[in-house]
Amino acid sequence: MKSKESQFVKRLFEQYHDRSIPQHQKEIIDEWFENYKGDGKAAIFDQPETEQRIYQELSERLRQSTKPAPVYRMWPNSLWTKVACSIGVLFVFGGLYLYTKSNQATSFKETLNAVTTTNGQVKQIILDDGTHIWLNSATSIRVPASFKNLKNRIVYLDKGEAFFDVKHDPTHPFSVISGNLETKDIGTSFSIRAYHPDQEYRVGVASGIVDVYTIDGSGNRNPVSKGISQGQVLLYKPVSKKVTRTEKNIGLMNSWKNEGSIYFDAMNLVQIGEELARHFNIKVTVSNPELDENTYSIKADNLNLNEMLQQLTAVTSISYKLENNRLTINPSKKSNMK
């Protein structure tokens, strides 16, 4: 098959096989294969009369998944009338999936180990290739049990903040995927802050060079910013697609790796409140945040909560109430006056 549709289907299953497929597409394919009603891999190749049923089942799942958000569309609508163009490739790779099911395909979920941290917790993990990863509070990451026999080293930062000290291996690039964003390098050290990756994504490079891409609904990568080098910080706003690159003190940004340290890097009061909630494991509310839209950069080492609030008050002129593990921050009414 030489049609664009067939080539796309082929690329889709290749991405599935090497784990570079977007998570929502992988889940659709996983679910279909797990619920496939047939007699194993032979049924696909030896029973052509089942092709129409199988195609309808899988295509319907894919089509339904794309209705709410066009960005997730896998194939154009016209494809649904071109069964003959794509069914061959689809079934060949379907057979490959079923053939390798016991060895690789169904083991993807099993070999991805989930590691999380709670509020107030910092954790370090070491991958089998020698890469070190530090996780900040309230962070979730998924990593392979082993990179052996994998072309690309891929980990998934689902939410939170992490620092990566990547073992150099020019033949096996290292990627961190957060939602539809990918940060890629060969061997370097960098941090990613993605507590709200759909709103704000930050990458700070401590050594080496990294590239950042978006991944669209078809699995294609589009560059956000390439060649981010040592001492540079990328700030990306997915909604507005705004990209900002600045020079910053990377060591200061990553001071959270030392337990007890906290650094508010150009944060507004709402972001500061979220940071306090994670760091001290408390409930935080900011009343009338529109009264103070300034951002603040504050470094504090090993301060307890009361000491931190005193310092925060001195810098921002806020008032606050702390009661029963609940903190309410009240912005100063004069904070936004020029």
ZAMARGU-4260 file (C-alpha; in steps of 0.2 Angstrom, whole numbers, plus 5000, padded with zeros to 4 digits):
<rodrens>
0) 5000/5000/5000 | 5007/5017/4995 | 4993/5028/5000 | 4996/5042/5013 | 4983/5033/5024
5) 4992/5017/5024 | 5008/5025/5027 | 5001/5034/5042 | 4994/5018/5049 | 5011/5010/5047
10) 5019/5024/5056 | 5006/5023/5070 | 5010/5005/5074 | 5029/5008/5073 | 5027/5022/5086
15) 5016/5010/5097 | 5030/4997/5096 | 5044/5009/5101 | 5034/5018/5114 | 5034/5035/5106
20) 5015/5035/5103 | 5005/5048/5112 | 4997/5040/5128 | 4979/5043/5122 | 4982/5034/5106
25) 4991/5020/5114 | 4977/5017/5127 | 4964/5016/5112 | 4974/5002/5103 | 4978/4993/5119
30) 4960/4992/5124 | 4955/4986/5107 | 4968/4972/5106 | 4964/4967/5124 | 4945/4965/5119
35) 4948/4958/5102 | 4936/4943/5099 | 4946/4931/5088 | 4957/4915/5088 | 4974/4923/5090
40) 4986/4930/5077 | 4981/4917/5065 | 4963/4924/5064 | 4969/4940/5056 | 4979/4932/5042
45) 4969/4916/5039 | 4951/4922/5041 | 4949/4937/5029 | 4930/4936/5032 | 4933/4944/5049
50) 4942/4959/5042 | 4927/4970/5040 | 4921/4967/5058 | 4938/4970/5065 | 4941/4986/5055
55) 4924/4993/5061 | 4927/4989/5079 | 4944/4998/5079 | 4940/5013/5068 | 4924/5016/5078
60) 4934/5017/5094 | 4947/5029/5086 | 4933/5040/5078 | 4924/5042/5095 | 4939/5047/5104
65) 4942/5061/5092 | 4925/5069/5093 | 4928/5081/5108 | 4945/5088/5103 | 4950/5089/5084
70) 4968/5089/5089 | 4967/5071/5093 | 4960/5066/5076 | 4971/5051/5070 | 4964/5050/5052
75) 4954/5062/5041 | 4935/5058/5039 | 4937/5053/5021 | 4947/5038/5027 | 4932/5029/5033
80) 4927/5026/5015 | 4944/5019/5010 | 4944/5003/5020 | 4953/4994/5006 | 4968/5007/5006
85) 4972/5004/5024 | 4965/4988/5030 | 4980/4978/5024 | 4993/4988/5034 | 4982/4988/5049
90) 4980/4969/5049 | 4999/4966/5046 | 5003/4976/5061 | 4989/4969/5071 | 4996/4952/5068
95) 5013/4958/5073 | 5005/4965/5089 | 4996/4948/5093 | 5012/4938/5089 | 5023/4948/5101
100) 5009/4951/5114 | 5017/4939/5127 | 5034/4946/5124 | 5033/4965/5122 | 5017/4973/5118
105) 5006/4969/5133 | 5021/4971/5144 | 5023/4990/5141 | 5012/4994/5156 | 5021/4981/5167
110) 5038/4988/5163 | 5034/5006/5166 | 5037/5008/5185 | 5027/5023/5193 | 5036/5033/5206
115) 5028/5047/5216 | 5032/5059/5230 | 5020/5066/5242 | 5019/5084/5249 | 5034/5088/5258
120) 5044/5074/5251 | 5060/5074/5239 | 5066/5058/5232 | 5080/5052/5221 | 5080/5037/5209
125) 5093/5029/5198 | 5088/5021/5182 | 5097/5006/5175 | 5107/5016/5163 | 5115/5026/5177
130) 5104/5042/5175 | 5099/5050/5191 | 5082/5058/5194 | 5077/5069/5208 | 5058/5072/5211
135) 5051/5087/5220 | 5035/5086/5231 | 5019/5080/5223 | 5027/5073/5208 | 5022/5058/5197
140) 5034/5050/5185 | 5034/5033/5175 | 5051/5025/5170 | 5055/5009/5161 | 5062/4995/5172
145) 5076/4993/5160 | 5082/5002/5144 | 5089/4987/5137 | 5084/4983/5119 | 5076/5000/5117
150) 5081/5012/5104 | 5076/5027/5113 | 5076/5031/5132 | 5059/5038/5136 | 5052/5043/5153
155) 5035/5051/5157 | 5034/5065/5169 | 5015/5065/5172 | 5015/5080/5184 | 5027/5089/5195
160) 5045/5094/5195 | 5061/5084/5192 | 5079/5086/5189 | 5088/5074/5177 | 5106/5070/5177
165) 5107/5060/5161 | 5120/5047/5157 | 5128/5051/5141 | 5124/5039/5127 | 5124/5046/5109
170) 5116/5031/5101 | 5101/5031/5113 | 5093/5048/5115 | 5084/5052/5131 | 5067/5060/5131
175) 5055/5066/5145 | 5037/5067/5139 | 5024/5077/5149 | 5007/5077/5141 | 5010/5083/5123
180) 5027/5090/5127 | 5044/5082/5124 | 5061/5087/5131 | 5075/5078/5122 | 5094/5076/5124
185) 5108/5064/5123 | 5117/5066/5140 | 5116/5082/5150 | 5107/5088/5166 | 5091/5098/5166
190) 5076/5102/5176 | 5057/5101/5171 | 5043/5110/5180 | 5026/5104/5174 | 5014/5105/5189
195) 5002/5112/5176 | 5009/5106/5159 | 4994/5112/5150 | 4996/5130/5157 | 5015/5132/5160
200) 5030/5121/5156 | 5048/5126/5161 | 5064/5118/5157 | 5081/5124/5165 | 5097/5117/5158
205) 5112/5114/5170 | 5123/5107/5158 | 5123/5102/5139 | 5109/5106/5127 | 5091/5101/5125
210) 5077/5103/5113 | 5058/5104/5117 | 5044/5098/5105 | 5026/5097/5105 | 5018/5081/5100
215) 5001/5083/5090 | 4987/5070/5089 | 4995/5061/5075 | 5012/5058/5084 | 5021/5071/5074
220) 5034/5082/5083 | 5035/5101/5081 | 5049/5111/5088 | 5045/5123/5102 | 5063/5128/5105
225) 5079/5120/5100 | 5097/5122/5107 | 5093/5127/5125 | 5110/5128/5132 | 5118/5128/5150
230) 5111/5142/5161 | 5096/5145/5150 | 5078/5143/5155 | 5063/5140/5143 | 5046/5145/5149
235) 5032/5139/5137 | 5014/5144/5138 | 5004/5131/5129 | 4988/5141/5128 | 4995/5156/5120
240) 5010/5146/5113 | 5022/5160/5120 | 5040/5155/5121 | 5052/5164/5133 | 5071/5160/5135
245) 5081/5168/5149 | 5097/5166/5158 | 5095/5161/5176 | 5104/5154/5191 | 5100/5135/5188
250) 5108/5130/5204 | 5096/5142/5214 | 5081/5136/5204 | 5085/5118/5209 | 5089/5121/5227
255) 5073/5111/5232 | 5084/5096/5229 | 5091/5100/5247 | 5077/5095/5259 | 5071/5111/5268
260) 5075/5123/5254 | 5062/5133/5244 | 5064/5146/5231 | 5050/5156/5223 | 5056/5159/5205
265) 5046/5174/5198 | 5029/5167/5206 | 5013/5176/5209 | 5004/5174/5225 | 4993/5159/5219
270) 5009/5150/5213 | 5017/5154/5230 | 5002/5147/5239 | 5003/5131/5229 | 5022/5129/5232
275) 5019/5132/5251 | 5005/5119/5251 | 5016/5106/5243 | 5031/5110/5253 | 5023/5110/5270
280) 5008/5099/5266 | 4995/5111/5271 | 4979/5118/5263 | 4982/5136/5256 | 4969/5148/5249
285) 4973/5165/5242 | 4959/5178/5244 | 4956/5190/5230 | 4972/5186/5221 | 4968/5200/5208
290) 4973/5213/5221 | 4991/5208/5219 | 4997/5202/5201 | 5015/5205/5205 | 5028/5191/5204
295) 5041/5188/5217 | 5058/5179/5218 | 5062/5173/5236 | 5075/5161/5242 | 5073/5153/5259
300) 5084/5139/5267 | 5077/5127/5279 | 5064/5139/5286 | 5049/5132/5296 | 5032/5138/5290
305) 5030/5152/5303 | 5048/5159/5298 | 5043/5157/5279 | 5027/5167/5282 | 5036/5181/5291
310) 5048/5182/5277 | 5034/5182/5264 | 5025/5195/5273 | 5041/5207/5273 | 5043/5205/5255
315) 5025/5205/5248 | 5016/5215/5262 | 5003/5201/5263 | 4993/5197/5279 | 4988/5179/5283
320) 4979/5167/5294 | 4985/5150/5299 | 4973/5139/5308 | 4971/5120/5309 | 4984/5117/5295
325) 4975/5129/5284 | 4983/5145/5278 | 4974/5160/5270 | 4984/5173/5262 | 4977/5190/5260
330) 4985/5201/5247 | 4989/5219/5252 | 4977/5231/5243 | 4991/5243/5239 | 5002/5229/5231
335) 4995/5234/5213 | 4996/5252/5215 | 5009/5261/5205
</rodrens>
